[in-house]
């Protein structure tokens, strides 16, 4: 049986991938001249898109999701 400490300390592959993607996007946007204010606006838009995409998809994990 795996210990809960070991499983809690290691990020899942999905979480690690999301972190790498976020760092890459951040670095690219900064290198292309976006200011911190622009990055905050971008992040807010992304959160809004994710939230609106999740509306009505509170079904069981692995269930169908809507895509636009």
C-alpha positions as CSV (number, residue, x, y, z in Angstrom):
1,X,0.0,0.0,0.0
2,X,1.4,3.4,-1.0
3,X,1.8,5.9,1.8
4,X,-0.3,9.0,1.6
5,X,2.7,11.2,2.2
6,X,4.5,9.9,-0.9
7,X,1.4,10.3,-3.1
8,X,0.7,13.8,-1.7
9,X,4.2,15.1,-2.3
10,X,4.6,14.2,-6.0
11,X,2.6,16.2,-8.5
12,X,0.5,14.3,-11.0
13,X,1.7,14.2,-14.6
14,X,-1.2,16.4,-15.6
15,X,-0.4,19.0,-12.9
16,X,3.3,19.0,-13.9
17,X,2.3,19.5,-17.6
18,X,0.0,22.4,-16.7
19,X,2.8,24.0,-14.8
20,X,5.2,23.6,-17.7
21,X,2.7,25.0,-20.1
22,X,1.9,28.0,-17.9
23,X,5.6,28.8,-17.5
24,X,6.2,28.5,-21.2
25,X,3.2,30.8,-22.1
26,X,4.3,33.3,-19.4
27,X,7.9,33.4,-20.7
28,X,6.7,33.8,-24.3
29,X,4.3,36.6,-23.6
30,X,6.9,38.4,-21.5
31,X,9.5,38.1,-24.2
32,X,7.0,39.5,-26.7
33,X,6.5,42.7,-24.6
34,X,3.4,42.0,-22.5
35,X,3.4,43.9,-19.3
36,X,2.3,42.4,-16.0
37,X,-1.0,44.1,-16.3
38,X,-1.5,42.5,-19.7
39,X,-0.7,39.1,-18.2
40,X,-3.2,39.6,-15.4
41,X,-5.9,40.4,-18.0
42,X,-4.9,37.4,-20.1
43,X,-5.1,35.1,-17.0
44,X,-8.5,36.5,-16.1
45,X,-9.8,35.8,-19.6
46,X,-8.4,32.3,-19.4
47,X,-10.2,31.7,-16.1
48,X,-13.4,33.1,-17.6
49,X,-13.2,30.8,-20.5
50,X,-12.5,27.7,-18.3
51,X,-15.4,28.7,-16.0
52,X,-17.8,29.2,-18.9
53,X,-16.7,25.9,-20.4
54,X,-17.4,24.1,-17.2
55,X,-21.0,25.3,-16.9
56,X,-23.3,22.4,-17.0
57,X,-20.4,19.8,-17.1
58,X,-20.5,18.9,-13.4
59,X,-21.3,15.3,-14.5
60,X,-19.2,12.4,-13.3
61,X,-15.5,12.5,-14.2
62,X,-14.8,11.0,-17.6
63,X,-18.3,12.1,-18.8
64,X,-19.0,14.0,-22.0
65,X,-17.8,17.6,-22.1
66,X,-18.9,20.5,-24.3
67,X,-16.4,21.9,-26.6
68,X,-16.7,25.1,-28.7
